[in-house]
Amino acid sequence: MKFKTLSIVALATLLVSASSYGFDKDHPVLKFSKSQGPYSELFISGVQPILEKEGYKVEGIDMSDLLQADLALNDGEVDFNVEQHTAYAKNFNASQDGHLVTLTPIPTVPAGIYPGSKTALDSVADGDVIAIPNDASNTARAYNILAKIGWIELDKSVDPSKVTKEDIVKNPKNLEFVEMKSLNIPAVASDFAFVVITGSVVYNAKIDPSTVLAQEDVAEHLLLQLVVHEKNKDAIWAQDIKKAYQSAEFKEYLDKNNNGLWFVPKY
C-alpha cells in the first residue's frame, strides 16, 4: 500500500513537471538563426537539450549577421533568434516594417573596459587614448561606462541610450576617444591605453572575462532577448522556449558554467 502511495505521488510529480511544457505537436521542429557568437552557443549547450527532452527537434540556420537573421525571422524562414536586445529589435521593426517581439530576457555578456597598454584604472593619465565601438547603441554604452567610473561626465538631459562624444560635458583628464568597429578593437588593443569591448566581441576574441576593469550596469533595454514573430508570441512552442530559459534546469547549467562572462537576469 505504501509502495502504491509513493508511486502515485511520483507519477503526480512527473505529470506536474511535464505539464510545465506544452510540447506543440503541430510544431515539433524549431528553427533558429544561428550565429558564431556566445548567445547561439549558450542556447545550443544549455537550452536546446531541455527542449529536446520535451520532444522538440532543433535546427540552427547559419546567418551572416543580425540583420539577415531578423529578416529571416520576419519572413517566417526561422522561428526565433537569441542575438539581440530590445533596442535593436525596436529599431529593426521601425526601419524594416518588422513585426518582432521579445518574450524574455536571457543571459547577457556586459560591455566593459579592458586593458590596452595599461592594466589598471588608476594608471589613467592625462591625454590617454581609448578605443570605443562606433555603432550607435554600443557607443552610448561605452561612454556610460566611462561616466560610471568618473572619467567623464555626460549631459544629464540626454537619453543615456543615445549619448555620443558630443554629450561629454566634463573630461578632466583630456582623454581622447577613437571610435572604431567593435570587431577590430581586440586586435589593436595595445595601441590604446584602454579599450571598451562589447560582450559578444569579448567572447569571440577569446578574451578572459576576468580581466575586465569595469563593467556596465546592463540597462533593461540592452538585455539580450528571446525574439519571435509577433504572430507566434503565444504559440505553445514559443512559450516552451521561454520556459526553458527560465527553468531551474537552465539555472543549474549556468551555475556550473558561468565563469564571470554572463549577467543573468532575474525571472
N, C-alpha and C positions, 0 to 999 in steps of 0.2 A: 504494500500500500504506500509505504514511504517512497519507494522507487518510482511508482506511478506519479506521485505528487511532484517529485523532483523533475520527472520527465515533462510533466505539464508545464511547470514553471520554466524549464529550459526552452520548451517549444514556444511559450508565450514570449520569452525574451528574444528568441530568434525572429519571431514574427514582427515584434516591435522594431527590431533592428532593420529587418528587411523593408518594413513599411516606410522607413525614413527616406528611401529612394523609391521612385515610381517605376523605373525601367520602362521606357517608351518602346513598346513592341512594334510600333509603327515607324520608329526612327532609331533602329538599333546601331547604325553606323554614324559615328560623329566625326566630321571633318573639320580640321582647324588649320589656320595659316601658321606655318612653321618657319621660324627664323633661326639664325645662328646665335641668338642672344640668350641670356640667362633665363628668361621667362618661359620660353618654349621648353628649355631643358628641365626647368623645375616642374612644369606641368607633366612632362613625359616621365620623370622619375618619381614624382610624389603624388600626382593626382590621377594620371592615366591608369595605374594599377588598381586604384579604388573603383574607377568606373568599369574596368574590365571584369572585376569580381562581381559587379552587378549585372554583367551580361553584355555590356556595350563593346563594340569593336571601334577602335580609334584610329583614324588615318591622318597623318600630318602631310600637308601640301606645302612644299617649299615655296617661299616668297622672297623676292629680292629686297624688298623694303616695305615699310609700313603702309605707304600709300597704296601699293599694289595689293597688300593684304586687306586693306579696308575696302577697296574697290571690289575685290573678290567676295568679301562678306556682304557688301551692299547688294551685289548682283546675285547672291544665293549660291555661289560656287563653293563656298565653305560655310560652316555653321557658326563658328566663333573664332575669336583670337584673344590672346592674353598679353599683348605687346604695347598697350597704350594707356595713358591716363585720361581722365575725364576731359581735361582741357583740349587734348589732341582730338578726341572724338567729337567734341563740340565744333572745333574748327573744321574738321572733315565734313560734318553734316552741313555746316553753313556754306562751305566752298564747293562741295560736290553734290549738293542736293541729296545728302545721305540720310539714312534712317537707322542709325546705330544707337543702341542704348547700353548702358553699363548695368551689370547685375550685382556685382560685389567687388569690393577692393580685394586685392591679392598681395602677397608679399612683394615688397619693392626694395630695390637697391638704391639707397640715398646717394645724391651727389655729394662730393666732398672736396676739401683742399688736400692735395697730396704733395709730397716733396718734389722739388725740382733740383736745383743745385744746393738748396738749403733744406734741412731736415727737421727744423723746429720753428714753431710760430714766433717764439720770442727772438729769433735771429733776423726778423724782418728789418730792413733798413731803408733809409730814405732813397727813393728812386728805384726800388726793386721793380722788376717787370714780371707780370703774372699772366699766364695764358688762360683765356676764358673761352668757353664754347660760343660759337657765333650764331646758333639758331635761337630764335626769339625766346621760347619758353626756358631753355637752358641758360641763356644769357642772364635772364632775370634771376634764376635760381643761384647762379654764381655770385652776382652782386649782393644778393640777400645773405649768402653765407659770409661774405666779406664784411657786411654790415653787422652780422651777428657777432663776429669776433672783435668788432670795434675798429677795424682798419679803415673803414669809410663810413660816411653817414649818407643815407638816401632821403630824398624828398618824401616826407610822410604823406603828402597829399596825393601821391601817385600810387595806383594799384600795385602792390608788391609783385604780382604775377606779370606785370608789364614794364617794370623798370629797365632802363638802359643806362649806358655810361653817362648820358646827358643828365640823368637824375641824381648824380652824385653831388651832394651839396658841401661835403667836407671830405678832404683827402689829406690829412695832416702829414703823412709820410711821402706825399707826392708820388704815389705808386703809379706805375704805367700798366696799361692793360692792352694785351694783344688778343683780339677776338679771332678765332680760327675754327675750322671744322673739328668737331669733337673727336672723331676717329683718328685725327692726326696728332693730337696732343701727347699721348704717351710716348711716341717715338722721338719727340723733341723736348721732353720734359726737362732734361738737363740744361737746355738753353735758357730756361727761366728760373727765377728764384723759387716760385711755387706755381702749381697748376691746379685748376679746378676741373674735375673729371666727373662725368655723369655715371650712373650706376651700370648701365649695360656696357659702357666702354671699359670700366674697371674690370668687369668680368671677362670680356673678350680679349683684353690686353693681358690677362692673367696677372693683374696687379694684386698683391697681397692686401686684402681689405683692412688688415690690422695696422697698415702703415698710414692710414688716414689721419690727418692732423686736426681736422674739424669737419663735422657733417652738418648738412641742412636739417632743420626740423621739417619733416616731409609734410607739406601742406595737403589738405584733403584733395584738392583738385589735381595733385601730382601723384597720388597713389595709383599704381597700376590697377587695371580693372579686367574682369571677365566681360567681354563685349559680344553682343549678338545683334542680329537684325531686330528691329522693333516688333515685327510681326511674330517673332519667336520668344519674346521675353517671358511668356507664361507657359511655354511648352514644357512637358514633363522632362524631356532630356536636358533642356536648358537649366531647369531648376535642380536637376540631379548633379550637373556640373557645379553649380553654386554650392550645393550641399557638400559635395566632395571637398571643395576648397575650405569650407567652414567646419569640416569634420574633425573629430578627436583623432582619427587615424592620420590625417594630414598634419595636425598639430604635433603628433608624436614623431612623424617623419622630420619635421622642421627642428624639433628639439634635438634630434640626433645629427642633423646635417647642416645646421646653421653655424658657420664659423665666424660670424660677425658681419657677413655680407648683407643679410636680409633684415629689413624693417618689417615686422609682422603686424598687420592691423588687428585691432580687437573687434571681435564679432559679437 
